[in-house]
Amino acid sequence: METRTIRQRLPDLGSILTAVGFVLLVNLVGAAPSAIGSPNTPWFRALEKPWFYPPTIAFPVVWTLLFTLLGVALWLVWRSDSDGRRLALGLFAAQMLVNVVWTPTFFALEAPLAAFGIIVVLWVLVLGTILAFRRVDRRGAALLVPYLAWITFAAVLNFELWRLNA
């Protein structure tokens, strides 16, 4: 009986593959803007950086981890039959769209102040997404909390890059 209970809690192979698909999709969407702009430009390299600017390797590692958590969270909400599912999915899509806009605004347009405005909007949308996910699947909401923390740090970093180089 205990083995049967454990098996009932584990997702089947199809569900696991769907979750992997969500993780890959979110990572691909999240990484796509790097084709338009990146920190590997003379403009960005010349900027004065604040003392708390992380090592360059931190960014792809952190973003891959965060996008993976987002993919799992999205999968958890997508497979739910909760009434709040549509709102949660809509907010998720909106925050991903705003997230994608930040990179080209900052790096390709070389507009840190405009990028800061975008990241403030992103922060509000991520908070709203967490609250909406919480109504559908608390685990999904919890998986978004590190993302909100990183967005908060990124907003401070963005602001300081603008302030130091205005």
C-alpha positions as CSV (number, residue, x, y, z in Angstrom):
1,M,0.0,0.0,0.0
2,E,2.8,2.4,0.8
3,T,4.4,1.8,-2.6
4,R,1.2,2.5,-4.3
5,T,0.8,5.9,-2.4
6,I,4.3,6.9,-3.5
7,R,3.6,6.0,-7.1
8,Q,0.4,8.1,-7.0
9,R,2.4,11.1,-6.0
10,L,5.1,10.8,-8.7
11,P,4.2,12.3,-12.1
12,D,4.2,9.9,-15.1
13,L,6.8,10.0,-17.8
14,G,4.6,12.1,-20.1
15,S,4.1,14.7,-17.3
16,I,7.8,14.8,-16.6
17,L,8.6,15.3,-20.3
18,T,6.0,18.1,-20.4
19,A,7.7,19.8,-17.4
20,V,11.1,19.5,-19.2
21,G,9.5,21.1,-22.3
22,F,8.2,24.0,-20.1
23,V,11.7,24.4,-18.6
24,L,13.3,24.4,-22.1
25,L,10.8,26.9,-23.5
26,V,11.2,29.4,-20.6
27,N,15.0,29.1,-20.9
28,L,14.9,29.7,-24.7
29,V,12.5,32.6,-24.4
30,G,14.6,34.1,-21.6
31,A,17.9,33.7,-23.5
32,A,16.6,35.0,-26.8
33,P,17.3,38.7,-26.1
34,S,21.0,38.0,-25.7
35,A,21.1,37.7,-29.5
36,I,20.2,41.4,-29.7
37,G,22.3,42.8,-26.9
38,S,24.8,41.6,-24.3
39,P,27.4,42.9,-21.9
40,N,30.1,42.1,-24.5
41,T,29.9,45.5,-26.1
42,P,32.5,48.3,-25.8
43,W,29.8,50.6,-24.4
44,F,29.0,48.3,-21.5
45,R,32.6,47.3,-20.8
46,A,33.4,51.1,-20.5
47,L,30.7,51.7,-17.9
48,E,31.8,52.3,-14.3
49,K,30.4,49.4,-12.3
50,P,29.3,49.6,-8.6
51,W,31.3,47.8,-6.0
52,F,28.7,45.0,-5.7
53,Y,28.7,44.1,-9.5
54,P,28.9,40.3,-9.6
55,P,31.5,38.4,-11.7
56,T,30.4,38.0,-15.3
57,I,29.9,34.3,-15.0
58,A,27.2,34.8,-12.3
59,F,24.7,36.1,-14.8
60,P,24.2,33.1,-17.1
61,V,24.4,30.7,-14.2
62,V,21.8,32.6,-12.2
63,W,19.5,33.2,-15.1
64,T,19.6,29.5,-16.2
65,L,18.7,28.5,-12.7
66,L,15.9,31.1,-12.4
67,F,14.4,30.3,-15.8
68,T,14.5,26.6,-14.8
69,L,12.5,27.3,-11.7
70,L,10.1,29.5,-13.7
71,G,9.6,26.6,-16.1
72,V,8.7,24.2,-13.3
73,A,6.4,26.8,-11.7
74,L,4.7,27.4,-15.0
75,W,4.2,23.7,-15.5
76,L,2.7,23.3,-12.1
77,V,0.2,26.1,-12.8
78,W,-0.5,25.0,-16.3
79,R,-1.5,21.5,-15.2
80,S,-3.8,22.8,-12.5
81,D,-7.6,23.0,-13.0
82,S,-7.9,25.9,-10.6
83,D,-10.2,28.9,-11.4
84,G,-7.3,31.3,-11.1
85,R,-5.2,29.5,-13.7
86,R,-5.9,31.7,-16.7
87,L,-5.0,34.9,-14.8
88,A,-1.8,33.3,-13.4
89,L,-0.8,32.2,-16.9
90,G,-1.6,35.6,-18.4
91,L,0.5,37.4,-15.8
92,F,3.3,34.9,-16.3
93,A,3.3,35.6,-20.1
94,A,3.2,39.4,-19.4
95,Q,6.1,39.3,-17.0
96,M,8.2,37.2,-19.5
97,L,7.5,39.7,-22.3
98,V,8.6,42.6,-20.1
99,N,11.7,40.5,-19.0
100,V,12.6,40.0,-22.7
101,V,12.3,43.7,-23.4
102,W,14.8,44.7,-20.7
103,T,18.0,43.2,-22.4
104,P,17.8,45.0,-25.7
105,T,16.7,48.2,-24.0
106,F,19.7,48.2,-21.7
107,F,22.4,46.7,-24.0
108,A,21.4,47.4,-27.6
109,L,19.7,50.8,-27.1
110,E,22.3,51.7,-24.3
111,A,19.4,53.2,-22.3
112,P,19.9,52.3,-18.6
113,L,17.3,54.7,-17.3
114,A,14.6,53.3,-19.7
115,A,15.7,49.8,-18.7
116,F,15.3,50.8,-15.0
117,G,11.7,51.8,-15.8
118,I,11.2,48.4,-17.5
119,I,12.6,46.5,-14.5
120,V,10.3,48.4,-12.1
121,V,7.3,47.3,-14.2
122,L,8.8,43.8,-14.3
123,W,9.1,43.7,-10.5
124,V,5.4,44.6,-10.1
125,L,4.4,42.0,-12.6
126,V,6.5,39.3,-11.0
127,L,4.9,40.1,-7.6
128,G,1.5,39.9,-9.2
129,T,2.4,36.6,-10.8
130,I,3.5,35.2,-7.5
131,L,0.2,36.2,-5.9
132,A,-1.8,34.7,-8.7
133,F,0.3,31.5,-8.7
134,R,-0.3,31.2,-5.0
135,R,-4.0,31.0,-5.6
136,V,-3.4,28.1,-8.0
137,D,-0.3,26.2,-6.7
138,R,1.7,27.4,-3.7
139,R,4.8,25.4,-4.8
140,G,4.7,27.3,-8.1
141,A,4.5,30.6,-6.3
142,A,7.4,29.6,-4.0
143,L,9.5,28.8,-7.1
144,L,9.1,32.4,-8.3
145,V,10.4,34.0,-5.0
146,P,14.2,33.7,-5.9
147,Y,13.3,35.3,-9.3
148,L,11.7,38.3,-7.5
149,A,14.8,38.5,-5.2
150,W,17.1,38.6,-8.3
151,I,14.9,41.1,-10.1
152,T,15.2,43.3,-7.0
153,F,19.0,43.0,-7.0
154,A,19.0,43.6,-10.8
155,A,16.9,46.8,-10.3
156,V,19.4,48.1,-7.7
157,L,22.3,47.2,-10.0
158,N,20.6,48.8,-13.0
159,F,19.9,52.0,-11.1
160,E,23.5,52.2,-9.9
161,L,24.9,51.7,-13.4
162,W,22.7,54.5,-14.6
163,R,23.6,56.8,-11.6
164,L,27.4,56.1,-11.9
165,N,27.4,56.8,-15.6
166,A,24.7,59.5,-16.1
